[in-house]
Amino acid sequence: MWFKDRRIKTSLLAIGSDCLLLLIKLVVALITGSAALYADALHSGTDMLVSIVLLIGLVVRFRKERLGDANGILLAYRLESVLAILVSILILWVPFEIIRGLKAEDKPPVDYIWLGILGVMVAIFLAYTMARLKSKVGEETNSPALEADGYHSYMDMFTSLAVLGSFVGLLIGVDVDAPVAILIAVMVSLAGIELFISGVRSLLKGGELEQSSFFEAVMHSPGFRGIGWKMVRYRTHLLVLVASLAVLGFLGSGFHVVPSGSQGIVSYLGKRQGEVLTEGLHYVAPYPMATLKTVPTDYVYRLQVGMDETLWEHSDLLSRYHWQTLGNVNRDKPQHFLTGDEKLLNVSMNLHYRLPNIAVETYLYENLHATIEAVSASVLSAYLASRPFALDFDTNLLAQRLTERLKSAGITIEVLAFIPDKVQPPSAVVRDYHDALAAREQQLQLLQGVEGERIKQMLQSNNHVLQVLSESTISGIEKRLTAEGEAAYFEQVAKSYLQQPLMVELNRRLEVMEKVLPAMDKVLVSPDIATDDRRVWSEAE
């Protein structure tokens, strides 16, 4: 079976070892925060990718060799070359990732140094073991690819030794973490270029992937051989020259120039000293025993005291009153400023200042500007607590108090401006105010509704009174007119009675008769009526 081949078993073991190395280095790098170890972990990742390409080529080639398929073997060579080219492109991305990590502003300091030293020593042992195993098996099985993979493992061991040196340097105060990471990035770039060239060359030739080494090519070149022969002949003089140049370079690293408008801070083995260097040429202990950091004295610094600018960005979008209302999310800082009349405020102040003695103050304080920001916030808080709420600030008084407070702490500051940027209540206060305003609006709406209902009922009651009064007046008028009409009628009847009493008496009799004998025919009999004339008068007639 294919997995019984010694080359394939060695390749599988190498992949497992590379995975273990990658895991160890990556975990330790994340814990310690070492950029050099993180770069070395990516380097081990590239070695693992190369081993995987080698394994795929070996497996495919082994099967084709067992079948005696020449075209299949050629196809396996081409597959191995294409995979090598693709992996080389991926490897060339690694240096950019390493440099991007070095440029990060929030890069944490290196910590847990002893853990890093222990992890790197384990990684060095594993890399050395696998390098020897790959090289030995490659020589015995006549596999140039496996020998080249062993060369990569040796390079991985050397980079791990450089990382170990950076951790040891951190123990004595010398930080070379970033230079070692850059060195590893350069080595990974060379490895990617070498693999790309090897893949393209093997693809064009149609043969087995033979990884070319830049260093091996230089060592076997005719020009370098001639130089090497001369170096052997004049090795004593050459050693003296190299040693002299190394000593001169080491001693010359102590010369430093402090530019105009700056001061120098000297650190010996990572510990800052109280000595301040002025403008000009100075000599200190050689690197890495001593380092010099220059700081400008004429810079104008700016600090924002109070609320962070990011918390004001959405106020115009989410607030009807251009206040800091952020919905149901309170993004305020936990500390607010309290005025003398117990009102909470969010205040943003801009502080512009210069530090004439910044070198001395940097030696006294680990984070000078953070200290100035904290003192400025304290001065502003005391100032607001001593006065009622107002939108105008006495900036001259604030600058004077800040200068006095920092001077008592040994910091000389020249305040150029200390002016308010934004002043407003906290979002929680604004939200409660909006709730109270909404409740007040609802209360006014209810009061207006009750008042309207009261006016409506009063108008309805007045209308009813007016209606009853009108009806009473009309009824009185009607009764008066009826009485007057009846009086006129009776007066008319009385006049008729006086003029024709017989007719009136006849009518009265007829009315009585009608009441006594209703719904019956009546016959009028009178001496004045002829007897032979019998006519009946009915109501219809």
C-alpha positions as CSV (number, residue, x, y, z in Angstrom):
1,M,0.0,0.0,0.0
2,W,1.0,3.6,-0.6
3,F,1.2,4.4,3.1
4,K,3.9,1.8,3.6
5,D,6.4,3.8,1.5
6,R,9.1,5.3,3.7
7,R,9.0,8.6,2.0
8,I,5.2,8.9,2.5
9,K,5.4,7.9,6.1
10,T,8.1,10.4,6.7
11,S,6.0,13.1,5.0
12,L,3.0,12.2,7.1
13,L,5.1,12.4,10.2
14,A,6.5,15.8,9.0
15,I,3.0,17.2,8.5
16,G,1.9,16.1,12.0
17,S,5.1,17.7,13.4
18,D,4.4,20.9,11.5
19,C,0.9,21.0,12.8
20,L,2.1,20.5,16.3
21,L,4.7,23.3,15.8
22,L,2.1,25.6,14.4
23,L,-0.2,24.9,17.3
24,I,2.5,25.4,20.0
25,K,3.8,28.6,18.4
26,L,0.4,30.1,17.7
27,V,-0.9,29.5,21.2
28,V,2.2,30.8,22.9
29,A,2.3,33.8,20.6
30,L,-1.3,34.7,21.4
31,I,-0.6,34.4,25.2
32,T,2.7,36.3,25.2
33,G,1.8,38.8,22.5
34,S,5.1,38.3,20.7
35,A,5.1,39.5,17.0
36,A,8.3,37.5,16.3
37,L,6.7,34.2,17.6
38,Y,3.5,34.9,15.6
39,A,5.6,35.4,12.5
40,D,7.5,32.2,13.3
41,A,4.1,30.4,13.7
42,L,3.1,31.6,10.2
43,H,6.5,30.4,9.0
44,S,5.8,26.9,10.4
45,G,2.4,27.1,8.6
46,T,4.2,27.6,5.3
47,D,6.4,24.6,6.0
48,M,3.3,22.6,6.6
49,L,1.8,23.7,3.3
50,V,5.0,22.6,1.5
51,S,4.9,19.2,3.3
52,I,1.3,18.7,2.2
53,V,2.2,19.5,-1.5
54,L,5.1,17.0,-1.2
55,L,2.8,14.4,0.3
56,I,0.2,14.8,-2.5
57,G,3.0,14.5,-5.1
58,L,4.5,11.4,-3.5
59,V,1.1,9.6,-3.2
60,V,0.1,10.2,-6.8
61,R,3.5,9.3,-8.1
62,F,3.7,6.1,-6.0
63,R,0.4,4.9,-7.4
64,K,1.4,5.6,-11.0
65,E,4.8,4.0,-10.4
66,R,3.1,0.8,-9.2
67,L,1.0,0.8,-12.3
68,G,3.9,1.5,-14.6
69,D,2.0,4.5,-16.2
70,A,4.6,6.9,-17.6
71,N,2.0,9.4,-18.6
72,G,0.5,9.2,-15.1
73,I,3.9,9.9,-13.6
74,L,4.3,12.9,-15.8
75,L,0.9,14.1,-14.8
76,A,1.8,13.6,-11.2
77,Y,4.9,15.8,-11.7
78,R,2.8,18.5,-13.3
79,L,0.2,18.3,-10.5
80,E,3.0,18.7,-7.9
81,S,4.4,21.7,-9.8
82,V,1.0,23.4,-10.0
83,L,0.3,22.9,-6.3
84,A,3.8,24.2,-5.5
85,I,3.0,27.4,-7.5
86,L,-0.3,27.9,-5.8
87,V,1.2,27.3,-2.3
88,S,4.1,29.7,-3.1
89,I,1.5,32.5,-3.9
90,L,-0.1,31.8,-0.5
91,I,3.3,31.8,1.2
92,L,4.1,35.2,-0.3
93,W,1.0,36.6,1.5
94,V,2.4,35.7,4.9
95,P,5.0,38.5,5.0
96,F,2.3,41.1,4.4
97,E,0.3,39.7,7.3
98,I,3.4,39.9,9.5
99,I,4.1,43.5,8.6
100,R,0.4,44.4,9.1
101,G,0.5,43.0,12.6
102,L,3.6,45.1,13.4
103,K,1.9,48.3,12.3
104,A,-1.2,47.7,14.5
105,E,-1.5,50.5,17.0
106,D,-3.2,48.4,19.6
107,K,-0.4,45.8,19.7
108,P,-0.1,44.5,23.2
109,P,3.3,44.4,25.0
110,V,5.1,41.1,25.3
111,D,4.2,39.2,28.5
112,Y,4.8,35.8,30.1
113,I,8.4,35.7,28.7
114,W,9.3,32.5,30.5
115,L,6.4,30.7,28.9
116,G,7.5,32.0,25.6
117,I,11.1,30.7,26.1
118,L,9.8,27.3,27.2
119,G,7.5,27.0,24.2
120,V,10.2,28.1,21.7
121,M,12.7,25.6,23.1
122,V,10.2,22.8,22.6
123,A,9.6,24.1,19.0
124,I,13.4,24.2,18.3
125,F,13.7,20.5,19.5
126,L,10.9,19.4,17.3
127,A,12.1,21.3,14.3
128,Y,15.7,20.0,14.6
129,T,14.4,16.4,15.0
130,M,12.2,16.6,11.9
131,A,14.9,18.4,9.9
132,R,17.4,15.5,10.5
133,L,14.7,12.9,9.8
134,K,13.6,14.5,6.5
135,S,17.2,15.0,5.3
136,K,18.2,11.4,6.2
137,V,15.2,9.8,4.6
138,G,15.6,12.0,1.5
139,E,19.2,11.0,1.1
140,E,18.5,7.3,1.6
141,T,15.5,7.2,-0.8
142,N,17.1,9.6,-3.3
143,S,14.2,12.1,-2.9
144,P,15.4,15.7,-3.6
145,A,11.9,17.1,-2.6
146,L,12.2,15.5,0.8
147,E,15.7,16.8,1.3
148,A,14.5,20.3,0.4
149,D,11.7,19.9,2.9
150,G,14.3,19.0,5.5
151,Y,16.1,22.2,4.5
152,H,12.9,24.2,5.2
153,S,12.8,22.6,8.7
154,Y,16.3,23.7,9.4
155,M,15.4,27.2,8.4
156,D,12.4,26.9,10.7
157,M,14.8,25.9,13.5
158,F,17.0,28.9,12.9
159,T,14.1,31.3,13.0
160,S,12.9,29.8,16.2
161,L,16.5,30.4,17.6
162,A,16.1,34.0,16.6
163,V,12.8,34.2,18.5
164,L,14.4,32.6,21.5
165,G,17.1,35.3,21.3
166,S,14.3,38.0,21.3
167,F,12.7,36.5,24.4
168,V,16.1,36.4,26.2
169,G,16.7,40.0,25.1
170,L,13.3,41.0,26.7
171,L,14.5,39.5,30.0
172,I,17.4,42.0,30.1
173,G,15.3,44.9,28.8
174,V,16.3,44.8,25.1
175,D,13.3,44.7,22.8
176,V,14.2,43.1,19.4
177,D,10.8,41.5,18.9
178,A,9.9,43.6,15.8
179,P,13.3,43.3,14.1
180,V,13.1,39.5,14.5
181,A,9.6,39.4,13.0
182,I,10.8,41.5,10.0
183,L,13.7,39.0,9.6
184,I,11.3,36.1,9.6
185,A,9.1,37.9,7.1
186,V,12.1,38.3,4.7
187,M,13.0,34.6,5.1
188,V,9.4,33.6,4.4
189,S,9.4,35.8,1.3
190,L,12.6,34.1,0.0
191,A,11.1,30.7,0.7
192,G,8.0,31.6,-1.2
193,I,10.0,32.9,-4.2
194,E,12.2,29.8,-4.2
195,L,9.1,27.5,-4.2
196,F,7.5,29.6,-7.0
197,I,10.6,29.4,-9.1
198,S,11.0,25.6,-8.5
199,G,7.4,25.0,-9.4
200,V,7.6,27.0,-12.6
201,R,10.9,25.3,-13.6
202,S,9.5,21.8,-12.9
203,L,6.3,22.6,-14.7
204,L,8.3,23.6,-17.8
205,K,10.6,20.7,-17.7
206,G,7.9,18.2,-16.8
207,G,10.1,16.5,-14.2
208,E,10.1,16.0,-10.4
209,L,9.8,19.1,-8.2
210,E,13.2,20.1,-7.1
211,Q,13.1,23.0,-4.7
212,S,15.9,25.4,-5.4
213,S,17.6,27.2,-2.6
214,F,18.9,30.7,-3.0
215,F,21.6,30.2,-0.5
216,E,22.7,26.9,-2.1
217,A,22.8,28.6,-5.5
218,V,25.0,31.4,-4.2
219,M,27.3,29.0,-2.4
220,H,27.8,26.8,-5.5
221,S,28.3,29.7,-8.0
222,P,31.8,30.0,-9.6
223,G,32.2,33.6,-8.4
224,F,31.5,32.6,-4.8
225,R,33.8,29.7,-5.0
226,G,36.6,32.0,-6.1
227,I,35.8,34.4,-3.3
228,G,35.7,31.4,-0.9
229,W,39.2,30.3,-2.0
230,K,40.6,33.8,-1.4
231,M,38.8,33.9,2.0
232,V,40.5,30.7,2.9
233,R,43.9,32.1,1.8
234,Y,43.5,35.4,3.7
235,R,41.3,34.1,6.4
236,T,43.4,35.6,9.2
237,H,43.4,39.1,7.8
238,L,39.7,38.7,6.9
239,L,38.8,37.7,10.4
240,V,40.7,40.6,11.8
241,L,38.9,43.0,9.4
242,V,35.5,41.5,10.2
243,A,36.1,41.7,13.9
244,S,37.4,45.2,13.7
245,L,34.3,46.3,11.7
246,A,32.1,44.5,14.1
247,V,33.7,46.3,17.1
248,L,33.6,49.6,15.4
249,G,30.0,49.1,14.5
250,F,29.2,48.1,18.0
251,L,31.0,51.1,19.5
252,G,29.6,53.5,16.9
253,S,26.0,52.5,17.7
254,G,26.5,54.6,20.8
255,F,26.5,57.9,18.8
256,H,23.2,59.6,18.6
257,V,22.0,63.0,17.4
258,V,19.2,64.8,19.2
259,P,17.6,67.1,16.5
260,S,16.6,70.7,17.1
261,G,13.4,71.2,19.1
262,S,13.8,67.8,20.8
263,Q,15.2,66.1,23.9
264,G,16.6,62.7,24.4
265,I,15.7,60.0,26.9
266,V,18.3,57.3,27.6
267,S,17.4,53.8,28.6
268,Y,19.9,51.2,29.9
269,L,18.9,47.6,29.4
270,G,15.3,48.7,29.1
271,K,15.3,50.9,32.2
272,R,14.8,54.7,31.7
273,Q,17.3,57.0,33.2
274,G,16.8,60.5,34.6
275,E,19.4,62.0,32.3
276,V,18.0,64.2,29.6
277,L,20.0,64.9,26.5
278,T,19.7,68.3,24.8
279,E,20.1,69.1,21.1
280,G,23.3,68.0,19.5
281,L,25.6,65.0,19.2
282,H,25.8,62.6,22.2
283,Y,27.5,59.3,23.0
284,V,25.9,56.7,25.2
285,A,26.5,53.0,25.8
286,P,26.4,50.9,22.5
287,Y,23.2,49.1,21.3
288,P,21.5,47.0,22.7
289,M,22.9,48.0,26.1
290,A,21.4,51.5,25.8
291,T,18.8,53.1,23.6
292,L,17.9,56.7,23.0
293,K,14.4,58.0,22.4
294,T,13.9,61.6,21.1
295,V,10.8,63.5,22.1
296,P,9.8,66.9,20.5
297,T,9.5,69.8,22.9
298,D,7.7,72.2,20.5
299,Y,4.8,70.0,19.6
300,V,1.2,71.1,20.3
301,Y,-0.8,68.2,21.8
302,R,-4.5,67.8,21.8
303,L,-6.6,65.9,24.3
304,Q,-10.3,65.5,24.6
305,V,-11.5,65.7,28.2
306,G,-15.0,64.4,29.1
307,M,-17.2,62.5,26.8
308,D,-15.7,60.5,23.9
309,E,-16.4,61.9,20.4
310,T,-17.8,58.6,19.2
311,L,-20.8,59.0,21.6
312,W,-21.9,62.3,20.0
313,E,-21.9,61.1,16.4
314,H,-25.5,60.0,16.1
315,S,-27.1,62.7,18.2
316,D,-28.3,64.8,15.2
317,L,-29.8,61.7,13.6
318,L,-31.7,60.2,16.6
319,S,-32.7,63.3,18.5
320,R,-35.5,65.8,17.7
321,Y,-33.8,68.3,19.9
322,H,-30.2,67.6,18.8
323,W,-29.6,66.0,22.2
324,Q,-27.9,62.8,22.9
325,T,-30.7,60.3,22.6
326,L,-29.6,56.8,21.6
327,G,-32.8,54.9,21.8
328,N,-32.9,52.2,24.5
329,V,-29.1,51.9,24.5
330,N,-27.2,54.1,27.0
331,R,-23.7,54.5,25.5
332,D,-22.6,57.2,28.0
333,K,-19.5,56.7,30.1
334,P,-20.2,55.6,33.7
335,Q,-18.9,59.0,35.0
336,H,-20.9,62.2,34.5
337,F,-20.2,65.7,35.7
338,L,-22.4,67.1,38.5
339,T,-23.1,70.8,38.7
340,G,-23.5,72.8,42.0
341,D,-27.3,72.7,41.7
342,E,-27.2,68.9,41.3
343,K,-27.7,68.6,37.5
344,L,-26.0,65.9,35.5
345,L,-24.0,66.9,32.4
346,N,-22.0,65.4,29.7
347,V,-19.2,67.7,28.7
348,S,-16.6,67.5,26.0
349,M,-13.6,69.8,26.3
350,N,-10.7,70.3,23.9
351,L,-7.3,70.8,25.6
352,H,-4.4,72.1,23.5
353,Y,-1.0,72.2,25.3
354,R,2.8,72.1,25.0
355,L,5.2,70.3,27.3
356,P,8.6,72.1,27.5
357,N,10.2,69.5,29.8
358,I,8.6,66.4,28.2
359,A,11.8,64.3,28.6
360,V,11.9,64.6,32.4
361,E,8.2,64.1,32.7
362,T,8.2,61.0,30.5
363,Y,10.8,59.6,32.8
364,L,8.6,60.3,35.8
365,Y,5.3,59.0,34.3
366,E,4.8,55.9,32.3
367,N,1.8,57.4,30.4
368,L,2.2,61.1,30.6
369,H,-0.7,62.2,28.4
370,A,-3.1,59.8,30.2
371,T,-2.1,61.4,33.4
372,I,-2.8,64.9,32.0
373,E,-6.2,63.7,30.8
374,A,-7.1,62.3,34.2
375,V,-6.0,65.5,36.0
376,S,-7.9,67.7,33.5
377,A,-11.1,65.7,34.1
378,S,-10.6,66.1,37.8
379,V,-10.2,69.9,37.5
380,L,-13.2,70.1,35.2
381,S,-15.3,68.1,37.7
382,A,-14.3,70.3,40.6
383,Y,-15.1,73.4,38.6
384,L,-18.5,72.3,37.6
385,A,-19.4,71.1,41.1
386,S,-18.7,74.6,42.5
387,R,-21.1,76.5,40.2
388,P,-24.7,76.1,39.1
389,F,-25.6,74.9,35.6
390,A,-24.5,77.4,32.9
391,L,-23.4,77.2,29.3
392,D,-20.5,79.6,29.6
393,F,-17.3,78.4,31.1
394,D,-14.4,80.4,32.6
395,T,-11.7,78.8,30.4
396,N,-8.9,81.0,31.9
397,L,-9.7,79.8,35.4
398,L,-9.8,76.2,34.2
399,A,-6.4,76.6,32.5
400,Q,-4.9,78.2,35.6
401,R,-6.2,75.5,37.9
402,L,-5.0,72.7,35.6
403,T,-1.5,74.3,35.4
404,E,-1.3,74.5,39.2
405,R,-2.4,70.9,39.7
406,L,0.0,69.5,37.2
407,K,2.9,71.7,38.5
408,S,2.3,70.3,42.0
409,A,2.7,66.8,40.4
410,G,6.0,67.7,38.7
411,I,4.6,68.3,35.2
412,T,5.2,71.6,33.5
413,I,2.5,72.4,31.0
414,E,1.7,75.4,28.8
415,V,-2.0,75.4,28.2
416,L,-2.8,77.1,24.9
417,A,-6.6,76.4,24.9
418,F,-9.1,74.7,27.2
419,I,-12.4,75.3,25.6
420,P,-15.8,73.4,25.7
421,D,-16.9,71.5,22.6
422,K,-20.3,70.2,23.6
423,V,-22.5,70.4,26.7
424,Q,-25.7,68.5,27.2
425,P,-27.5,66.3,29.7
426,P,-26.8,62.5,29.7
427,S,-28.9,60.4,27.5
428,A,-30.7,58.8,30.5
429,V,-31.8,62.2,31.7
430,V,-32.9,63.2,28.2
431,R,-34.9,60.0,27.9
432,D,-36.6,60.6,31.3
433,Y,-37.3,64.2,30.3
434,H,-38.9,63.0,27.1
435,D,-41.0,60.5,29.1
436,A,-42.1,63.3,31.5
437,L,-42.9,65.6,28.5
438,A,-44.9,62.8,26.9
439,A,-46.8,62.3,30.2
440,R,-47.4,66.0,30.5
441,E,-48.7,66.1,26.9
442,Q,-51.1,63.2,27.7
443,Q,-52.2,65.0,30.9
444,L,-53.0,68.2,29.0
445,Q,-54.9,66.2,26.4
446,L,-57.0,64.6,29.1
447,L,-57.6,67.9,30.8
448,Q,-58.6,69.5,27.5
449,G,-61.0,66.6,26.8
450,V,-62.6,67.0,30.3
451,E,-63.0,70.7,29.8
452,G,-64.5,70.3,26.4
453,E,-66.9,67.7,27.7
454,R,-67.9,70.1,30.5
455,I,-68.5,73.0,28.1
456,K,-70.5,70.7,25.9
457,Q,-72.7,69.5,28.7
458,M,-73.1,73.1,29.9
459,L,-74.1,74.2,26.4
460,Q,-76.5,71.3,26.2
461,S,-78.0,72.3,29.6
462,N,-78.3,75.9,28.5
463,N,-80.0,74.8,25.3
464,H,-82.5,72.7,27.3
465,V,-83.3,75.6,29.6
466,L,-83.7,77.9,26.6
467,Q,-86.0,75.3,25.0
468,V,-88.1,75.0,28.1
469,L,-88.3,78.7,28.5
470,S,-89.3,79.1,24.9
471,E,-91.9,76.4,25.1
472,S,-93.3,78.0,28.3
473,T,-93.4,81.4,26.6
474,I,-95.0,80.0,23.5
475,S,-97.6,78.0,25.6
476,G,-98.4,81.2,27.6
477,I,-98.9,83.1,24.4
478,E,-101.0,80.3,22.9
479,K,-103.2,80.1,26.0
480,R,-103.6,83.9,26.0
481,L,-104.5,83.9,22.4
482,T,-106.9,81.0,22.9
483,A,-108.5,82.8,25.8
484,E,-108.8,85.9,23.8
485,G,-110.3,84.0,20.9
486,E,-112.8,82.3,23.1
487,A,-113.7,85.6,24.8
488,A,-114.2,87.1,21.3
489,Y,-116.3,84.1,20.4
490,F,-118.4,84.3,23.4
491,E,-118.8,88.0,22.9
492,Q,-119.9,87.3,19.3
493,V,-122.3,84.6,20.6
494,A,-123.6,87.0,23.1
495,K,-124.2,89.7,20.5
496,S,-126.0,87.1,18.3
497,Y,-128.1,86.0,21.3
498,L,-129.1,89.5,21.8
499,Q,-130.0,90.0,18.2
500,Q,-131.6,86.6,17.5
501,P,-132.4,84.9,20.8
502,L,-134.8,82.4,19.2
503,M,-132.1,81.1,16.8
504,V,-129.6,80.9,19.6
505,E,-132.0,79.0,21.7
506,L,-132.8,76.7,18.8
507,N,-129.1,76.0,18.3
508,R,-128.7,75.2,22.0
509,R,-131.6,72.7,21.8
510,L,-130.1,71.1,18.8
511,E,-126.7,70.7,20.6
512,V,-128.4,69.2,23.6
513,M,-130.4,66.9,21.4
514,E,-127.3,65.8,19.6
515,K,-125.6,65.0,22.8
516,V,-128.6,63.1,24.1
517,L,-129.5,61.3,20.9
518,P,-126.4,61.0,18.9
519,A,-126.3,59.2,15.5
520,M,-130.1,59.3,15.0
521,D,-132.1,61.1,12.3
522,K,-134.0,64.1,13.4
523,V,-137.1,65.7,12.0
524,L,-137.9,69.3,12.5
525,V,-141.6,70.1,13.1
526,S,-142.8,73.6,13.4
527,P,-146.1,75.4,12.9
528,D,-144.3,77.6,10.5
529,I,-143.6,74.7,8.3
530,A,-146.4,73.6,5.9
531,T,-147.9,70.2,6.7
532,D,-147.8,69.0,3.2
533,D,-144.1,69.7,3.0
534,R,-142.3,66.8,4.7
535,R,-138.6,67.2,4.1
536,V,-136.0,65.6,6.2
537,W,-132.7,67.4,6.8
538,S,-129.9,65.3,7.6
539,E,-126.3,66.1,8.5
540,A,-125.3,65.1,5.0
541,E,-127.6,67.7,3.5
